[in-house]
Amino acid sequence: MTTTRRRLILGALAVPASAVLAGCTPIYRNHGYVPSDDELVQVVVGQTTRDDLEGLIGRPSAQGVLTGSGWYYVGSRWEHYGARAPREIRREVVAISFDPSGLVANVERFGLERGRVVTLSRRVTDTGVQGSNLIGQLLRNIGQFDPGGFIDQE
C-alpha cells in the first residue's frame, strides 16, 4: 500500500470517528432567569414595592395563583448527552412574596438537591404572632364558632 492510499483510508475513517466523538460531547442549556445574590441585595424586605422590584430585577417567570400573592423566578440547567434523554442538573427558584400593601414581605431562594427542595437562603418579615401561643389562639376562636354551619339546612 502506498502512503497516499493509506492517508486517504485514515482520513476516510477519521471523519466518521470524529462525528461519533462529537455526538458524545455534553451540551448544556439554561432555561429561565434567576436574579443573582448581588441583584437581590437591592431588594429590601418591608421597603421595596412591587413596582420597584420590576425595575430592579425584572418581571418574574411565574406569579402566584392568587392575584399578587408572590413572584417566582425559576432557572434550570439541562444536560443533553448523546442519544440519552435530557437531564436537569440544577434548578433554583427565588420566591418573593408581598404583604397586602404591596411591599416585599419575604425573599427566599430554593434549590433542588437529590430530588428534594432545599432552602438556600431566606429573608422573612415578622409574622406578628409573637407572644401568642396555641392555647391563646384556640381560646380566642371559641366565640367565633357557629354550630349552625354544620346543620344541613334544606
TORKOL-4160 file (C-alpha; in steps of 0.2 Angstrom, whole numbers, padded with zeros to 4 digits, m for minus):
154
<pt num="1" X="0000" Y="0000" Z="0000"/>
<pt num="2" X="0006" Y="0017" Z="m0004"/>
<pt num="3" X="0007" Y="0031" Z="0008"/>
<pt num="4" X="m0006" Y="0042" Z="m0001"/>
<pt num="5" X="m0018" Y="0027" Z="m0001"/>
<pt num="6" X="m0015" Y="0025" Z="0017"/>
<pt num="7" X="m0018" Y="0043" Z="0021"/>
<pt num="8" X="m0035" Y="0043" Z="0011"/>
<pt num="9" X="m0041" Y="0027" Z="0021"/>
<pt num="10" X="m0036" Y="0035" Z="0038"/>
<pt num="11" X="m0044" Y="0052" Z="0033"/>
<pt num="12" X="m0060" Y="0042" Z="0027"/>
<pt num="13" X="m0060" Y="0034" Z="0044"/>
<pt num="14" X="m0056" Y="0049" Z="0054"/>
<pt num="15" X="m0072" Y="0059" Z="0048"/>
<pt num="16" X="m0085" Y="0046" Z="0055"/>
<pt num="17" X="m0075" Y="0044" Z="0071"/>
<pt num="18" X="m0074" Y="0062" Z="0074"/>
<pt num="19" X="m0093" Y="0064" Z="0071"/>
<pt num="20" X="m0096" Y="0050" Z="0084"/>
<pt num="21" X="m0085" Y="0058" Z="0097"/>
<pt num="22" X="m0094" Y="0075" Z="0094"/>
<pt num="23" X="m0110" Y="0066" Z="0097"/>
<pt num="24" X="m0104" Y="0061" Z="0114"/>
<pt num="25" X="m0100" Y="0079" Z="0120"/>
<pt num="26" X="m0112" Y="0085" Z="0133"/>
<pt num="27" X="m0122" Y="0101" Z="0128"/>
<pt num="28" X="m0128" Y="0112" Z="0142"/>
<pt num="29" X="m0144" Y="0123" Z="0140"/>
<pt num="30" X="m0150" Y="0136" Z="0153"/>
<pt num="31" X="m0169" Y="0139" Z="0154"/>
<pt num="32" X="m0177" Y="0153" Z="0164"/>
<pt num="33" X="m0170" Y="0168" Z="0174"/>
<pt num="34" X="m0165" Y="0169" Z="0192"/>
<pt num="35" X="m0158" Y="0185" Z="0199"/>
<pt num="36" X="m0141" Y="0184" Z="0207"/>
<pt num="37" X="m0137" Y="0187" Z="0225"/>
<pt num="38" X="m0130" Y="0204" Z="0220"/>
<pt num="39" X="m0146" Y="0209" Z="0212"/>
<pt num="40" X="m0156" Y="0203" Z="0227"/>
<pt num="41" X="m0146" Y="0214" Z="0239"/>
<pt num="42" X="m0155" Y="0229" Z="0232"/>
<pt num="43" X="m0172" Y="0221" Z="0237"/>
<pt num="44" X="m0176" Y="0227" Z="0255"/>
<pt num="45" X="m0189" Y="0217" Z="0264"/>
<pt num="46" X="m0203" Y="0229" Z="0271"/>
<pt num="47" X="m0197" Y="0244" Z="0260"/>
<pt num="48" X="m0196" Y="0238" Z="0241"/>
<pt num="49" X="m0213" Y="0239" Z="0232"/>
<pt num="50" X="m0219" Y="0228" Z="0218"/>
<pt num="51" X="m0216" Y="0242" Z="0205"/>
<pt num="52" X="m0198" Y="0245" Z="0212"/>
<pt num="53" X="m0195" Y="0226" Z="0211"/>
<pt num="54" X="m0199" Y="0226" Z="0192"/>
<pt num="55" X="m0186" Y="0240" Z="0189"/>
<pt num="56" X="m0173" Y="0232" Z="0200"/>
<pt num="57" X="m0173" Y="0213" Z="0194"/>
<pt num="58" X="m0186" Y="0212" Z="0181"/>
<pt num="59" X="m0203" Y="0203" Z="0179"/>
<pt num="60" X="m0204" Y="0185" Z="0185"/>
<pt num="61" X="m0206" Y="0170" Z="0175"/>
<pt num="62" X="m0221" Y="0165" Z="0186"/>
<pt num="63" X="m0233" Y="0173" Z="0198"/>
<pt num="64" X="m0244" Y="0166" Z="0212"/>
<pt num="65" X="m0261" Y="0159" Z="0209"/>
<pt num="66" X="m0269" Y="0172" Z="0220"/>
<pt num="67" X="m0268" Y="0190" Z="0212"/>
<pt num="68" X="m0251" Y="0197" Z="0218"/>
<pt num="69" X="m0248" Y="0184" Z="0231"/>
<pt num="70" X="m0230" Y="0181" Z="0225"/>
<pt num="71" X="m0217" Y="0182" Z="0211"/>
<pt num="72" X="m0207" Y="0167" Z="0206"/>
<pt num="73" X="m0190" Y="0167" Z="0197"/>
<pt num="74" X="m0186" Y="0149" Z="0190"/>
<pt num="75" X="m0170" Y="0144" Z="0182"/>
<pt num="76" X="m0163" Y="0127" Z="0177"/>
<pt num="77" X="m0148" Y="0120" Z="0169"/>
<pt num="78" X="m0151" Y="0104" Z="0157"/>
<pt num="79" X="m0138" Y="0092" Z="0151"/>
<pt num="80" X="m0140" Y="0084" Z="0134"/>
<pt num="81" X="m0128" Y="0070" Z="0131"/>
<pt num="82" X="m0129" Y="0060" Z="0115"/>
<pt num="83" X="m0145" Y="0050" Z="0112"/>
<pt num="84" X="m0149" Y="0050" Z="0131"/>
<pt num="85" X="m0164" Y="0060" Z="0137"/>
<pt num="86" X="m0160" Y="0077" Z="0143"/>
<pt num="87" X="m0157" Y="0078" Z="0162"/>
<pt num="88" X="m0160" Y="0093" Z="0174"/>
<pt num="89" X="m0144" Y="0095" Z="0183"/>
<pt num="90" X="m0148" Y="0111" Z="0193"/>
<pt num="91" X="m0164" Y="0121" Z="0197"/>
<pt num="92" X="m0166" Y="0137" Z="0208"/>
<pt num="93" X="m0181" Y="0146" Z="0212"/>
<pt num="94" X="m0182" Y="0163" Z="0220"/>
<pt num="95" X="m0199" Y="0167" Z="0228"/>
<pt num="96" X="m0204" Y="0184" Z="0233"/>
<pt num="97" X="m0220" Y="0187" Z="0242"/>
<pt num="98" X="m0229" Y="0203" Z="0246"/>
<pt num="99" X="m0239" Y="0210" Z="0260"/>
<pt num="100" X="m0257" Y="0217" Z="0257"/>
<pt num="101" X="m0250" Y="0235" Z="0254"/>
<pt num="102" X="m0238" Y="0228" Z="0240"/>
<pt num="103" X="m0222" Y="0229" Z="0250"/>
<pt num="104" X="m0209" Y="0214" Z="0249"/>
<pt num="105" X="m0213" Y="0203" Z="0264"/>
<pt num="106" X="m0201" Y="0188" Z="0260"/>
<pt num="107" X="m0187" Y="0184" Z="0249"/>
<pt num="108" X="m0182" Y="0165" Z="0248"/>
<pt num="109" X="m0170" Y="0155" Z="0237"/>
<pt num="110" X="m0173" Y="0137" Z="0234"/>
<pt num="111" X="m0163" Y="0123" Z="0226"/>
<pt num="112" X="m0166" Y="0106" Z="0220"/>
<pt num="113" X="m0154" Y="0093" Z="0228"/>
<pt num="114" X="m0157" Y="0074" Z="0225"/>
<pt num="115" X="m0175" Y="0077" Z="0221"/>
<pt num="116" X="m0179" Y="0087" Z="0237"/>
<pt num="117" X="m0182" Y="0106" Z="0238"/>
<pt num="118" X="m0169" Y="0114" Z="0249"/>
<pt num="119" X="m0170" Y="0132" Z="0256"/>
<pt num="120" X="m0154" Y="0140" Z="0251"/>
<pt num="121" X="m0157" Y="0157" Z="0259"/>
<pt num="122" X="m0172" Y="0166" Z="0267"/>
<pt num="123" X="m0176" Y="0184" Z="0272"/>
<pt num="124" X="m0193" Y="0185" Z="0281"/>
<pt num="125" X="m0203" Y="0199" Z="0290"/>
<pt num="126" X="m0210" Y="0197" Z="0307"/>
<pt num="127" X="m0227" Y="0187" Z="0306"/>
<pt num="128" X="m0235" Y="0197" Z="0321"/>
<pt num="129" X="m0240" Y="0182" Z="0331"/>
<pt num="130" X="m0226" Y="0183" Z="0344"/>
<pt num="131" X="m0232" Y="0182" Z="0362"/>
<pt num="132" X="m0247" Y="0172" Z="0356"/>
<pt num="133" X="m0247" Y="0153" Z="0360"/>
<pt num="134" X="m0258" Y="0139" Z="0353"/>
<pt num="135" X="m0269" Y="0139" Z="0368"/>
<pt num="136" X="m0272" Y="0158" Z="0367"/>
<pt num="137" X="m0277" Y="0157" Z="0349"/>
<pt num="138" X="m0289" Y="0142" Z="0352"/>
<pt num="139" X="m0297" Y="0152" Z="0366"/>
<pt num="140" X="m0300" Y="0167" Z="0355"/>
<pt num="141" X="m0309" Y="0157" Z="0342"/>
<pt num="142" X="m0321" Y="0149" Z="0354"/>
<pt num="143" X="m0333" Y="0164" Z="0352"/>
<pt num="144" X="m0332" Y="0163" Z="0333"/>
<pt num="145" X="m0339" Y="0145" Z="0332"/>
<pt num="146" X="m0356" Y="0143" Z="0323"/>
<pt num="147" X="m0364" Y="0126" Z="0325"/>
<pt num="148" X="m0377" Y="0131" Z="0313"/>
<pt num="149" X="m0365" Y="0129" Z="0299"/>
<pt num="150" X="m0364" Y="0111" Z="0302"/>
<pt num="151" X="m0383" Y="0108" Z="0302"/>
<pt num="152" X="m0389" Y="0103" Z="0285"/>
<pt num="153" X="m0402" Y="0116" Z="0280"/>
<pt num="154" X="m0414" Y="0111" Z="0266"/>
